[in-house]
C-alpha cells in the first residue's frame, strides 16, 4: 500500500475544494456490512477486474438552495455539483494513471435519465454504497447516505483504481436518529420509516413524482434531504429547527417565491 499516494490524493482534493474523500478496498463488496447489498455484477471488480481500491469523493449542497427544494435554485445547484464531481473524479483518475496506476472514474449518474429509471430504478454502480464502505457515512431511512458533516446534503462520485491504497473502515454506528421526518414529509409517500435496508423506499413512486417535477423544470425533489436534522452544516447555517419546513414556517413565503421561478 502507498500511504504517500493517498496523501497526494487528499491534497489534490483539497486543491479542488472537494471536502470529502474516502477509500474502500475493492474486495469489501464481497463481505458487505449488511444485506441485501449491491448485486455481484455491480461490484468494482466485476466492472474493472484489476481494481484494488475505490476512491469516493463528496461535494456538499448548500443549505439555502436545499431549503427551497423543489425549486430551480436547487435543480441548478444539483446539476452544478454533479459537474464538479465528474471533473474532480476524472482529474483524480488521470493523476493516478500518470503515476502508473490504471484508473477509471465512474460518472455520478450511471443511468440514462428518468425514462431509464422507470424501466430499471438503479444505476450500474452505486456511489452511495461505495461511500458507506469508504467510511464517509451511513444509510438513513430515506435511503440516502448521511455524513457527520453534511447529513444527506452531499453528492458522491467514485473511481476504480489498480492502486492499493490504505482503506477506511465503515462507520461503527449509524447516523440516522429515526426521527421519521423524511417519511412523513415525503410528497410521494415513498419512504418506509423502518429505515434502509429493512424498509425499502418505493422507487417507482419517487421516480413518478420526480418526473412530474422534471416537466416543470424543478427536479429533483430534495424534500427528504432538506428536512433531515443530521449534520454539522445545520449548526453552520444556524438552521437546527426543522419545524421551519412546515407550511406555516417563517420562511415559507420566501421559498414559494423561488419555486415559482422554476415552473415552465
DRENSEFI-177109 format. One record per residue (C-alpha): z, x, y; residue number from 0; residue in three letters. Coordinates in nm, 4 decimals, decimal comma, always signed. Last residue first. Layout:
N
Z|X|Y|NUM|ala
...
END
This chain:
264
-1,7081|-4,2240|+2,6223|263|unk
-1,3312|-4,2187|+2,6355|262|unk
-1,1860|-3,8799|+2,7264|261|unk
-1,0990|-3,9489|+3,0866|260|unk
-0,8826|-4,2481|+2,9985|259|unk
-0,6573|-4,0231|+2,7918|258|unk
-0,5523|-3,8160|+3,0942|257|unk
-0,4442|-4,1206|+3,2961|256|unk
-0,2652|-4,2588|+2,9906|255|unk
-0,0709|-3,9350|+2,9642|254|unk
+0,0555|-3,9588|+3,3204|253|unk
+0,1557|-4,3238|+3,2786|252|unk
+0,3539|-4,2434|+2,9605|251|unk
+0,5532|-3,9631|+3,1220|250|unk
+0,8860|-4,1413|+3,1714|249|unk
+0,8837|-4,2994|+2,8240|248|unk
+0,8379|-4,6757|+2,7859|247|unk
+0,5626|-4,6351|+2,5306|246|unk
+0,7905|-4,3993|+2,3393|245|unk
+0,6949|-4,0326|+2,3367|244|unk
+0,9730|-3,9393|+2,5786|243|unk
+1,2187|-4,0106|+2,2958|242|unk
+1,1306|-3,6633|+2,1646|241|unk
+1,3901|-3,5026|+2,3944|240|unk
+1,3539|-3,1282|+2,3326|239|unk
+1,0955|-3,0685|+2,6047|238|unk
+1,2301|-2,7960|+2,8287|237|unk
+0,8897|-2,6238|+2,7802|236|unk
+1,0426|-2,3029|+2,6438|235|unk
+1,3032|-2,5011|+2,4485|234|unk
+1,0332|-2,7127|+2,2872|233|unk
+0,8478|-2,3915|+2,2003|232|unk
+1,1407|-2,2985|+1,9766|231|unk
+1,0010|-2,5267|+1,7082|230|unk
+1,0911|-2,8440|+1,5171|229|unk
+1,1113|-3,1777|+1,7033|228|unk
+0,7786|-3,3081|+1,5627|227|unk
+0,6421|-3,5728|+1,8011|226|unk
+0,3345|-3,3765|+1,9155|225|unk
+0,2149|-3,2741|+1,5709|224|unk
+0,2345|-3,6210|+1,4166|223|unk
+0,0384|-3,7569|+1,7152|222|unk
-0,2377|-3,4938|+1,7014|221|unk
-0,5335|-3,7348|+1,6736|220|unk
-0,8355|-3,5076|+1,6563|219|unk
-1,0405|-3,6377|+1,8297|218|unk
-1,0935|-3,7554|+2,1870|217|unk
-1,4687|-3,8107|+2,2274|216|unk
-1,4523|-4,1875|+2,1801|215|unk
-1,6570|-4,1733|+1,8592|214|unk
-1,4327|-3,8885|+1,7475|213|unk
-1,1284|-4,1111|+1,7972|212|unk
-1,2698|-4,3624|+1,5498|211|unk
-1,3433|-4,0825|+1,3042|210|unk
-0,9845|-3,9626|+1,3405|209|unk
-0,8602|-4,3061|+1,2325|208|unk
-1,0867|-4,3030|+0,9272|207|unk
-0,9847|-3,9469|+0,8403|206|unk
-0,6129|-4,0287|+0,8578|205|unk
-0,6569|-4,3367|+0,6378|204|unk
-0,8663|-4,1321|+0,3936|203|unk
-0,6077|-3,8565|+0,3749|202|unk
-0,3192|-4,0863|+0,2884|201|unk
-0,0477|-3,8231|+0,3027|200|unk
+0,1239|-3,7280|-0,0206|199|unk
+0,4971|-3,7595|-0,0657|198|unk
+0,6221|-3,5199|-0,3296|197|unk
+0,4185|-3,2297|-0,1826|196|unk
+0,4994|-3,2724|+0,1057|195|unk
+0,7577|-3,5060|+0,2546|194|unk
+0,9204|-3,8294|+0,1421|193|unk
+0,8165|-3,9876|+0,4725|192|unk
+0,4680|-4,0663|+0,3403|191|unk
+0,2216|-4,0260|+0,6260|190|unk
-0,0982|-4,2299|+0,6727|189|unk
+0,0297|-4,5225|+0,8797|188|unk
-0,2854|-4,4714|+1,0905|187|unk
-0,1024|-4,4645|+1,4246|186|unk
+0,1504|-4,2128|+1,2833|185|unk
+0,4721|-4,2650|+1,4849|184|unk
+0,6932|-4,3742|+1,1935|183|unk
+0,5698|-4,1043|+0,9574|182|unk
+0,5780|-3,8168|+1,2059|181|unk
+0,9196|-3,9300|+1,3265|180|unk
+1,0760|-3,9242|+0,9787|179|unk
+1,3633|-3,6957|+1,0798|178|unk
+1,3383|-3,5031|+0,7532|177|unk
+1,4549|-3,1751|+0,9140|176|unk
+1,1401|-2,9818|+0,8156|175|unk
+1,1982|-2,6062|+0,8360|174|unk
+1,2007|-2,5303|+0,4642|173|unk
+1,4283|-2,2593|+0,3291|172|unk
+1,3509|-1,9254|+0,1659|171|unk
+1,0457|-1,8624|+0,3825|170|unk
+0,7611|-1,7087|+0,1852|169|unk
+0,7803|-1,3297|+0,1413|168|unk
+0,5546|-1,1044|+0,3445|167|unk
+0,3077|-0,8644|+0,1847|166|unk
+0,2590|-0,4923|+0,2405|165|unk
-0,1179|-0,4428|+0,2431|164|unk
-0,3438|-0,3559|-0,0488|163|unk
-0,6848|-0,3503|+0,1192|162|unk
-0,9550|-0,5431|-0,0676|161|unk
-0,9449|-0,8025|+0,2074|160|unk
-0,9558|-1,1781|+0,2484|159|unk
-0,9259|-1,3165|+0,5991|158|unk
-0,7392|-1,6185|+0,7232|157|unk
-0,7277|-1,8690|+1,0076|156|unk
-0,4386|-2,0764|+1,1390|155|unk
-0,3642|-2,3344|+1,4096|154|unk
-0,0253|-2,3883|+1,5769|153|unk
+0,1760|-2,6837|+1,7054|152|unk
+0,3451|-2,7533|+1,3710|151|unk
+0,6765|-2,6035|+1,4902|150|unk
+0,5892|-2,3363|+1,7444|149|unk
+0,8408|-2,0546|+1,6972|148|unk
+1,0014|-2,1370|+1,3630|147|unk
+0,6705|-2,2499|+1,2105|146|unk
+0,5960|-2,5879|+1,0525|145|unk
+0,2818|-2,6071|+0,8396|144|unk
+0,1262|-2,9526|+0,8458|143|unk
+0,1514|-3,2028|+0,5588|142|unk
+0,3214|-3,4547|+0,7925|141|unk
+0,6449|-3,4250|+0,5931|140|unk
+0,6586|-3,0589|+0,6861|139|unk
+0,5294|-2,7596|+0,4953|138|unk
+0,6833|-2,4196|+0,5524|137|unk
+0,6160|-2,1335|+0,7914|136|unk
+0,4669|-1,7906|+0,8549|135|unk
+0,5804|-1,6311|+0,5292|134|unk
+0,2351|-1,5290|+0,4081|133|unk
+0,2575|-1,7792|+0,1201|132|unk
+0,3120|-2,0581|+0,3740|131|unk
+0,0238|-1,9388|+0,5925|130|unk
-0,2073|-1,9248|+0,2895|129|unk
-0,1152|-2,2824|+0,2012|128|unk
-0,2072|-2,3898|+0,5527|127|unk
-0,5245|-2,1797|+0,5596|126|unk
-0,6549|-2,3835|+0,2654|125|unk
-0,9929|-2,2681|+0,1335|124|unk
-1,2954|-2,4793|+0,0333|123|unk
-1,1716|-2,7503|+0,2684|122|unk
-1,0338|-3,0844|+0,1530|121|unk
-1,0910|-3,4563|+0,2024|120|unk
-1,4020|-3,4800|-0,0210|119|unk
-1,6527|-3,7553|+0,0580|118|unk
-1,4858|-3,8695|+0,3799|117|unk
-1,4243|-3,5061|+0,4667|116|unk
-1,7981|-3,4363|+0,4531|115|unk
-1,8602|-3,7186|+0,7015|114|unk
-1,5919|-3,5761|+0,9323|113|unk
-1,7469|-3,2340|+0,9671|112|unk
-1,8999|-2,9728|+0,7391|111|unk
-1,5979|-2,8231|+0,5640|110|unk
-1,4130|-2,4909|+0,5622|109|unk
-1,2559|-2,5271|+0,9062|108|unk
-1,0720|-2,2123|+1,0337|107|unk
-1,3547|-1,9849|+0,9308|106|unk
-1,2779|-1,7450|+0,6442|105|unk
-1,2866|-1,3742|+0,7295|104|unk
-1,4297|-1,1231|+0,4866|103|unk
-1,3009|-0,7763|+0,4091|102|unk
-1,4184|-0,4679|+0,2193|101|unk
-1,1705|-0,1888|+0,3040|100|unk
-1,3254|+0,1414|+0,4171|99|unk
-1,1653|+0,1796|+0,7579|98|unk
-1,4527|+0,0138|+0,9398|97|unk
-1,4195|-0,2727|+0,6939|96|unk
-1,0644|-0,3272|+0,8110|95|unk
-1,1624|-0,3437|+1,1782|94|unk
-1,4566|-0,5696|+1,0953|93|unk
-1,2178|-0,8096|+0,9195|92|unk
-0,9850|-0,8007|+1,2190|91|unk
-1,2738|-0,8818|+1,4531|90|unk
-1,3674|-1,1810|+1,2380|89|unk
-1,0105|-1,3066|+1,2486|88|unk
-0,9959|-1,2780|+1,6262|87|unk
-1,3303|-1,4498|+1,6832|86|unk
-1,2627|-1,7341|+1,4433|85|unk
-0,9124|-1,7892|+1,5777|84|unk
-1,0331|-1,7896|+1,9374|83|unk
-1,2987|-2,0469|+1,8507|82|unk
-1,0416|-2,2732|+1,6837|81|unk
-0,8097|-2,2363|+1,9822|80|unk
-1,0908|-2,3508|+2,2121|79|unk
-1,1715|-2,6507|+1,9936|78|unk
-0,8091|-2,7654|+1,9899|77|unk
-0,7825|-2,7174|+2,3660|76|unk
-1,0912|-2,9358|+2,4146|75|unk
-0,9506|-3,2144|+2,1969|74|unk
-0,6023|-3,1893|+2,3507|73|unk
-0,7347|-3,2273|+2,7033|72|unk
-0,9861|-3,4958|+2,5997|71|unk
-0,6959|-3,7011|+2,4698|70|unk
-0,5094|-3,8034|+2,1557|69|unk
-0,2833|-3,6404|+2,2457|68|unk
-0,1273|-3,6067|+2,5936|67|unk
+0,1818|-3,4226|+2,4685|66|unk
-0,0482|-3,1865|+2,2803|65|unk
-0,2043|-3,0639|+2,6040|64|unk
+0,1378|-3,0207|+2,7666|63|unk
+0,2673|-2,8419|+2,4533|62|unk
+0,0244|-2,5529|+2,4456|61|unk
-0,1489|-2,5090|+2,1060|60|unk
-0,0403|-2,1963|+1,9238|59|unk
-0,2533|-1,9244|+1,7626|58|unk
-0,1902|-1,8185|+1,4028|57|unk
-0,3171|-1,5341|+1,1865|56|unk
-0,3268|-1,5014|+0,8091|55|unk
-0,4156|-1,1798|+0,6251|54|unk
-0,4805|-1,2284|+0,2536|53|unk
-0,4399|-0,9246|+0,0309|52|unk
-0,5927|-0,7874|-0,2899|51|unk
-0,9381|-0,9451|-0,2733|50|unk
-1,1904|-0,7861|-0,5105|49|unk
-1,2732|-1,1221|-0,6719|48|unk
-1,3642|-1,2888|-0,3398|47|unk
-1,3699|-1,6710|-0,3677|46|unk
-1,1937|-1,6881|-0,7046|45|unk
-0,9657|-1,4025|-0,5978|44|unk
-0,8581|-1,5946|-0,2887|43|unk
-0,7822|-1,9292|-0,4556|42|unk
-0,9998|-2,2378|-0,4063|41|unk
-1,1473|-2,2359|-0,7589|40|unk
-0,7994|-2,2293|-0,9125|39|unk
-0,6916|-2,5550|-0,7438|38|unk
-0,4497|-2,5401|-0,4464|37|unk
-0,0882|-2,6227|-0,5282|36|unk
+0,0709|-2,9144|-0,7137|35|unk
+0,3235|-2,7632|-0,7454|34|unk
+0,5693|-2,5412|-0,5619|33|unk
+0,6329|-2,1741|-0,4795|32|unk
+0,2921|-2,0710|-0,6194|31|unk
+0,2529|-1,8275|-0,9105|30|unk
-0,1235|-1,7720|-0,9362|29|unk
-0,1644|-1,8147|-0,5597|28|unk
+0,0563|-1,5058|-0,5113|27|unk
-0,2193|-1,2880|-0,6634|26|unk
-0,3833|-1,2398|-0,3228|25|unk
-0,0611|-1,0896|-0,1879|24|unk
+0,0180|-1,2662|+0,1357|23|unk
+0,0165|-1,1146|+0,4838|22|unk
+0,1413|-1,2607|+0,8112|21|unk
+0,0296|-1,2667|+1,1716|20|unk
+0,1460|-1,4820|+1,4615|19|unk
+0,1240|-1,4054|+1,8332|18|unk
-0,2527|-1,3525|+1,8705|17|unk
-0,2930|-1,2244|+2,2267|16|unk
-0,5953|-1,0109|+2,1294|15|unk
-0,4080|-0,6839|+2,1880|14|unk
-0,1110|-0,8188|+1,9949|13|unk
-0,3391|-0,8967|+1,7023|12|unk
-0,4820|-0,5443|+1,7078|11|unk
-0,1289|-0,4012|+1,7091|10|unk
-0,0376|-0,6130|+1,4089|9|unk
-0,3484|-0,4889|+1,2316|8|unk
-0,2537|-0,1271|+1,3070|7|unk
+0,0947|-0,1920|+1,1722|6|unk
-0,0639|-0,3219|+0,8524|5|unk
-0,2750|-0,0100|+0,8241|4|unk
+0,0307|+0,2107|+0,8674|3|unk
+0,2125|+0,0231|+0,5927|2|unk
-0,0648|+0,1156|+0,3525|1|unk
+0,0000|+0,0000|+0,0000|0|unk
END
